Amino acid sequence: MGNISQRKRTHVDVCLEKDVEMMWTTPGFEEIFFVHEALPEINFDEVDLETSFLGKELRAPLLISPMTGGYEYGRKLNMVLARVAEEFGLAFGVGSQRAAIEDPKLEKTYQVREVAPTTLLVANLGISQFSERGVEEAKRAVEMIDADALSIHLNPLQEVIQPEGQPDYRGALRYFRNICAGVGLPVIAKETGAGINSGVARKLVRAGASAIDVSGAGGTSWAGVETLRESPRAHLGRTFWEWGIPTAVCTAEVARSVSVPVIASGGIRSGLDAAKAIALGADLVGVALPLLRMASRGRKAVERWVERFLQEMRLAMFLTGSPDLKKLKKVPLVVTGKMRDWFLARGIKIKLRKSGGPGG
Ligand SMILES: Cc1cc2nc3c(=O)[nH]c(=O)nc-3n(C[C@H](O)[C@H](O)[C@H](O)COP(=O)(O)O)c2cc1C
């Protein structure tokens, strides 16, 4: 097994077996409250989760975030997740395709189109491995899986901590711009659990990003994964385990700063979290770790998890009188505690009251 395949396998094993999430940093949703509507005036059974994203229709605003591929068990996990994405009308992202760019024999570990013919399929590569040949590699990644879009991940924290890392970000934005101009498909810029702030989001959009996946702090910690993998730089991983901008904060600030669609990911663990992310301005939510764990138990487990998640979203929408996602985006929110401090510090304004409320 090649070096990259081995590393991808260890990452997945660590994520399946160990506690890789942040320990006290949360994505912040517990401090974002909806205002309950005792007279919703809609039918729960008709709450509509449909949306469109980058030109494709989705039956629910959920992306199975990029995670795996590059070795045999990764292929199995990808197949399970892609089948469920097709069945539920979700979007699906494969993990970094770097391993197959370097060894074409591994291409089949990412190829899921056969079981997901109508799914919005997203290719994935990391920014820090790009060079002047970036456009060519990006095109290969897209063709390899017959993708509808390409996501490019930014992971400066992990690149420093992992022994194989390439923590040289000079020229990264230029490479990103070249890829957006040359790949011929929408490009999503994403983090991997430390978040994207509004200034970075604006730079990425000016460079050609068609969507931003904030992937904020509060869920899987890549500093944590590298620490648990016993990387030589584990001491850095321990200190920076909780590093990043909480997902609720980056979702709200990025959605207010750019006009392209925003994906909220990083610690989204329930349909209620997802509904709050959408009310804060996201167009889609992304989930990684819980779906990886369900996929390791098989297709039925993933289906049950997705069903429960979508029911929770529908209930949050019913109880806020939101028949569809457009309405959900307009409901009032209350922000308390540490999140309120973050929102104030970052200059994020949210609508506190809608007409018809007390005094409104
Ligand atoms: C096992 C595993 C592998 C991952 N590999 C990738 C990857 O190859 N490319 C990428 O963009 N993000 C990758 N991620 C990051 C996720 O897409 C996501 O941004 C992050 O885990 C936060 O979401 P979560 O808290 O729901 O796990 C990976 C996550 C996990 C758990």
The ligand as an ORCA input file, in Angstrom:
! r2SCAN-3c Opt
* xyz 0 1
  C     -12.108     10.551      8.113
  C     -12.195     11.925      7.550
  C     -11.501     12.216      6.389
  C     -11.561     13.496      5.820
  N     -10.919     13.738      4.636
  C     -11.123     14.913      3.995
  C     -10.621     15.123      2.675
  O      -9.982     14.251      2.092
  N     -10.874     16.320      2.076
  C     -11.586     17.312      2.708
  O     -11.835     18.350      2.104
  N     -12.054     17.147      3.965
  C     -11.855     15.976      4.608
  N     -12.381     15.783      5.867
  C     -12.995     16.925      6.563
  C     -14.509     16.927      6.467
  O     -14.930     17.047      5.131
  C     -15.126     18.062      7.336
  O     -14.752     19.300      6.781
  C     -14.693     18.020      8.801
  O     -14.521     16.684      9.244
  C     -15.691     18.680      9.729
  O     -16.949     18.046      9.703
  P     -17.474     17.058     10.883
  O     -17.307     17.806     12.197
  O     -18.903     16.783     10.534
  O     -16.609     15.841     10.845
  C     -12.330     14.524      6.459
  C     -13.040     14.203      7.636
  C     -12.988     12.929      8.185
  C     -13.771     12.644      9.440
*
